[in-house]
Amino acid sequence: MKPRVLYVLGYGRSGSTVLGMALGQHPGLVNLGEISTLPTFIPGPTYIPPRACGCQLPLDQCPYWQGVAHRVGSMAALARDGTSLSPTMGWRRYSPWLAAPSDELPRWAAAAAAMYRAAIAQAGATVAVDTSKGAARAWWLWQSGEVDLTFVWLTRRLEGVIRSQVRHGNSALKTAVSWRLAQRQAGQVARAAERGGLRVPRISYERLVRQPREVLGEVLAHLGLPWNEAVLTPRPAHTIGGEHEGKHGGRLSIEASARERPPLPLPTRLTVRLFDRVPTAPDA
């Protein structure tokens, strides 16, 4: 049986960490987080210290991920197979005139499906939540047919994204260009999925923090799952990736930040005005 996966399309600093942590509290869902970054959390050649599981244990010491690794063969296999796209698959997503990587895609997709299946079984859930957000990963998972995919497209206005990125030392202009490109790519995947018969709801971070009950209820209904009050209390559990402050900052509810928002510098305001157009919703 194909593993069921809810894939969150979007861009970093758009609220996918809190969305995943909230959904992961539902007994039918297991929140894996940004699974595309999994190799950088597993001690070994690809590890980036001091990354750890959402439970704050190193992945090779976390009982949950130890169980997942056992189901797929080993922790090394978990780091190697089915998580990150190779450069070949990454850029071929945006070169439609080239043939699909026929040799690599089946192997990668089968390994990805095995990983999702193991993660779901280890949690005793029915659906895995993957907040990787990248359009290329979403595209190849969908094209492979190895995973029963459901999509949501999470957006956030550019000003909020830039404020978060600049706080972490990133360039406003680079963020704006990357954000615009990510919205375009997410829209391409969403529209292709819609043409294939899927529904791709778009949810905004601004509405999520303003109306969490309504938005989370819509996502659960999209998955065919009943409402559960636990989703209003997000917790990191065993999530991979995401902002550390968002996971471990003591936040036990979904609400807008109370942090004071100082005026943006003039060049940043001009950047926001130039690039900030609301992403086009998927075609019905």
C-alpha positions as CSV (number, residue, x, y, z in Angstrom):
1,M,0.0,0.0,0.0
2,K,1.2,3.5,-0.8
3,P,2.1,5.6,2.2
4,R,-0.1,8.7,2.6
5,V,1.8,12.0,2.8
6,L,0.6,15.5,3.3
7,Y,3.2,17.7,1.5
8,V,3.4,21.4,2.4
9,L,4.4,23.6,-0.5
10,G,5.9,27.0,0.1
11,Y,8.9,28.9,1.3
12,G,11.0,29.1,4.4
13,R,9.9,31.3,7.4
14,S,6.3,31.0,6.3
15,G,4.9,29.1,9.2
16,S,5.4,25.5,8.1
17,T,7.2,24.6,11.4
18,V,4.2,25.6,13.6
19,L,1.7,24.2,11.1
20,G,3.5,20.8,11.1
21,M,3.8,20.8,14.9
22,A,0.1,21.5,15.2
23,L,-1.0,18.8,12.8
24,G,1.4,16.3,14.3
25,Q,-0.7,16.4,17.5
26,H,-3.5,14.6,15.7
27,P,-3.5,10.9,16.4
28,G,-3.8,10.1,12.7
29,L,-0.8,12.2,11.7
30,V,3.0,12.1,12.3
31,N,4.9,15.3,11.6
32,L,8.3,14.5,10.1
33,G,9.2,18.2,9.4
34,E,11.6,19.1,6.6
35,I,12.4,15.6,5.6
36,S,14.6,16.8,2.7
37,T,17.2,17.9,5.3
38,L,17.2,14.5,7.1
39,P,20.8,13.6,6.1
40,T,22.1,16.7,7.8
41,F,20.6,15.5,11.1
42,I,22.1,12.0,11.1
43,P,25.7,11.7,12.6
44,G,28.0,10.8,9.7
45,P,29.5,12.5,6.6
46,T,26.5,14.6,5.9
47,Y,25.8,15.7,9.5
48,I,25.7,19.5,10.4
49,P,26.3,19.9,14.1
50,P,24.5,20.5,16.5
51,R,21.3,19.5,14.7
52,A,19.0,17.2,16.6
53,C,15.5,15.8,16.7
54,G,12.6,17.8,17.9
55,C,12.9,15.9,21.1
56,Q,16.4,17.5,21.4
57,L,18.2,14.1,21.2
58,P,20.7,13.3,18.5
59,L,18.9,11.4,15.8
60,D,20.9,8.2,16.4
61,Q,19.8,8.3,20.1
62,C,16.2,9.2,19.5
63,P,13.9,6.1,20.1
64,Y,11.5,7.2,17.4
65,W,14.1,7.7,14.6
66,Q,16.0,4.6,15.8
67,G,12.8,2.6,15.2
68,V,12.3,4.2,11.7
69,A,15.9,3.4,10.9
70,H,15.5,-0.2,12.0
71,R,12.5,-0.5,9.7
72,V,14.4,0.7,6.6
73,G,17.6,-1.2,7.4
74,S,19.9,1.2,9.2
75,M,20.5,4.8,10.2
76,A,23.0,5.0,7.3
77,A,20.3,3.9,4.9
78,L,18.0,6.5,6.3
79,A,20.5,9.2,5.6
80,R,21.3,7.9,2.1
81,D,18.0,6.9,0.5
82,G,14.8,8.7,-0.3
83,T,15.4,12.0,1.4
84,S,17.5,14.5,-0.6
85,L,17.1,14.9,-4.4
86,S,20.3,14.6,-6.5
87,P,21.3,17.6,-8.5
88,T,20.2,15.8,-11.6
89,M,16.7,15.4,-10.4
90,G,16.6,18.9,-9.0
91,W,17.4,20.7,-12.2
92,R,15.5,18.4,-14.5
93,R,12.3,19.5,-12.7
94,Y,12.8,22.9,-14.4
95,S,13.9,21.5,-17.8
96,P,10.6,19.9,-19.1
97,W,12.1,19.3,-22.6
98,L,14.5,16.7,-21.0
99,A,13.4,13.2,-20.4
100,A,12.7,12.2,-16.7
101,P,15.7,10.5,-15.0
102,S,14.3,7.1,-15.7
103,D,17.0,5.1,-13.9
104,E,17.2,7.3,-10.8
105,L,13.6,8.2,-10.2
106,P,12.2,4.7,-9.5
107,R,15.1,4.0,-7.0
108,W,14.7,7.3,-5.3
109,A,10.9,7.2,-5.1
110,A,10.9,3.6,-3.8
111,A,13.3,4.6,-1.1
112,A,11.3,7.7,-0.2
113,A,8.1,5.6,0.0
114,A,9.8,3.1,2.2
115,M,11.0,5.9,4.6
116,Y,7.5,7.4,4.8
117,R,6.0,4.0,5.3
118,A,8.4,3.2,8.1
119,A,7.8,6.6,9.8
120,I,4.0,6.2,9.7
121,A,4.2,2.7,11.1
122,Q,6.6,3.6,13.8
123,A,4.2,6.4,14.9
124,G,1.1,4.3,14.6
125,A,-0.4,7.0,12.4
126,T,-2.1,7.0,9.0
127,V,-0.6,10.1,7.3
128,A,2.9,11.6,7.4
129,V,3.3,15.4,7.2
130,D,6.3,16.6,5.2
131,T,7.0,20.3,5.5
132,S,10.0,20.3,3.1
133,K,8.2,22.9,0.9
134,G,10.4,22.4,-2.2
135,A,8.6,22.2,-5.5
136,A,11.1,19.9,-7.0
137,R,10.7,17.2,-4.3
138,A,6.9,17.6,-4.5
139,W,7.0,17.2,-8.3
140,W,9.1,14.0,-8.3
141,L,7.1,12.4,-5.5
142,W,3.9,13.1,-7.5
143,Q,5.4,12.0,-10.8
144,S,6.7,8.7,-9.4
145,G,3.3,7.5,-8.3
146,E,4.9,5.7,-5.3
147,V,3.3,7.9,-2.7
148,D,-0.4,8.8,-2.1
149,L,0.1,12.6,-2.0
150,T,-2.1,15.3,-0.7
151,F,-0.9,18.9,-1.1
152,V,-1.5,22.2,0.7
153,W,0.2,25.4,-0.4
154,L,1.3,27.6,2.5
155,T,2.0,31.3,1.8
156,R,3.1,34.3,3.8
157,R,3.4,37.9,2.8
158,L,6.9,38.9,1.8
159,E,7.3,41.6,4.5
160,G,6.9,38.9,7.2
161,V,9.3,36.5,5.5
162,I,11.9,39.3,5.0
163,R,11.6,40.4,8.7
164,S,12.3,36.8,9.8
165,Q,15.1,36.2,7.3
166,V,16.9,39.5,8.1
167,R,16.7,38.7,11.8
168,H,18.8,35.6,10.9
169,G,21.3,37.6,8.9
170,N,20.0,37.0,5.4
171,S,19.7,39.6,2.6
172,A,16.4,41.2,2.0
173,L,16.9,41.3,-1.8
174,K,18.1,37.7,-2.0
175,T,15.1,36.6,0.1
176,A,12.7,38.5,-2.1
177,V,14.0,36.9,-5.3
178,S,14.0,33.4,-3.7
179,W,10.5,33.9,-2.3
180,R,9.1,35.1,-5.7
181,L,10.7,32.1,-7.5
182,A,9.4,29.6,-4.8
183,Q,5.9,31.0,-5.2
184,R,6.1,30.5,-9.0
185,Q,7.4,27.0,-8.7
186,A,4.8,26.1,-6.1
187,G,2.1,27.5,-8.3
188,Q,3.4,25.3,-11.3
189,V,3.2,22.2,-9.2
190,A,-0.2,23.1,-7.7
191,R,-1.8,23.8,-11.1
192,A,-0.3,20.6,-12.6
193,A,-1.8,18.7,-9.6
194,E,-5.1,20.4,-10.1
195,R,-5.2,19.4,-13.8
196,G,-4.4,15.9,-12.6
197,G,-7.6,15.9,-10.5
198,L,-6.2,16.8,-7.1
199,R,-7.3,19.8,-5.0
200,V,-4.6,22.0,-3.6
201,P,-5.9,24.4,-1.0
202,R,-3.9,27.6,-0.4
203,I,-3.6,28.7,3.2
204,S,-1.9,31.8,4.5
205,Y,0.3,32.1,7.6
206,E,-1.6,35.3,8.5
207,R,-4.9,33.5,8.5
208,L,-3.4,30.5,10.3
209,V,-2.4,32.6,13.3
210,R,-5.6,34.6,13.3
211,Q,-8.0,31.7,12.8
212,P,-6.1,28.5,13.8
213,R,-9.2,26.4,14.6
214,E,-10.8,27.2,11.2
215,V,-7.6,26.7,9.1
216,L,-6.5,23.5,10.9
217,G,-10.0,22.2,10.6
218,E,-9.9,22.8,6.8
219,V,-6.6,20.9,6.5
220,L,-7.9,18.0,8.5
221,A,-11.1,17.9,6.4
222,H,-8.9,18.0,3.3
223,L,-7.3,14.8,4.6
224,G,-10.6,13.2,5.5
225,L,-9.7,13.2,9.3
226,P,-11.9,14.3,12.1
227,W,-11.3,17.4,14.3
228,N,-9.1,16.9,17.4
229,E,-8.5,19.7,20.0
230,A,-4.9,18.6,20.4
231,V,-3.9,20.3,17.2
232,L,-4.4,23.7,18.8
233,T,-1.3,22.9,21.0
234,P,1.7,22.6,18.7
235,R,4.6,20.5,20.0
236,P,7.9,19.6,18.3
237,A,7.8,15.8,19.0
238,H,10.3,14.3,16.6
239,T,10.2,16.8,13.8
240,I,13.2,17.4,11.6
241,G,14.4,20.9,10.6
242,G,12.4,24.1,11.2
243,E,13.3,27.2,13.2
244,H,14.7,26.3,16.6
245,E,13.0,29.2,18.3
246,G,9.7,28.1,16.8
247,K,10.1,24.6,18.0
248,H,11.6,25.2,21.5
249,G,10.6,28.7,22.4
250,G,7.9,27.6,24.8
251,R,5.1,28.3,22.3
252,L,2.1,26.2,23.1
253,S,-0.5,27.9,21.0
254,I,-0.9,29.3,17.5
255,E,-1.1,33.1,17.6
256,A,0.4,36.2,16.0
257,S,3.8,37.3,17.3
258,A,3.7,40.0,20.0
259,R,7.2,41.1,19.0
260,E,7.5,44.8,18.2
261,R,7.9,45.4,14.5
262,P,10.2,48.4,13.9
263,P,10.0,50.2,10.6
264,L,11.9,48.6,7.8
265,P,14.8,50.5,6.2
266,L,13.9,52.3,3.0
267,P,15.8,49.9,0.6
268,T,14.0,46.9,2.2
269,R,10.6,48.7,1.9
270,L,11.3,49.3,-1.7
271,T,12.2,45.6,-2.2
272,V,8.9,44.5,-0.6
273,R,6.9,46.8,-2.8
274,L,8.7,45.5,-5.9
275,F,8.3,41.8,-5.2
276,D,5.3,41.5,-3.0
277,R,2.4,40.3,-5.1
278,V,0.0,37.8,-3.6
279,P,0.8,34.4,-5.2
280,T,-1.8,33.2,-7.6
281,A,-4.1,30.6,-6.2
282,P,-4.2,27.1,-7.9
283,D,-6.7,27.0,-10.7
284,A,-10.0,25.3,-9.8
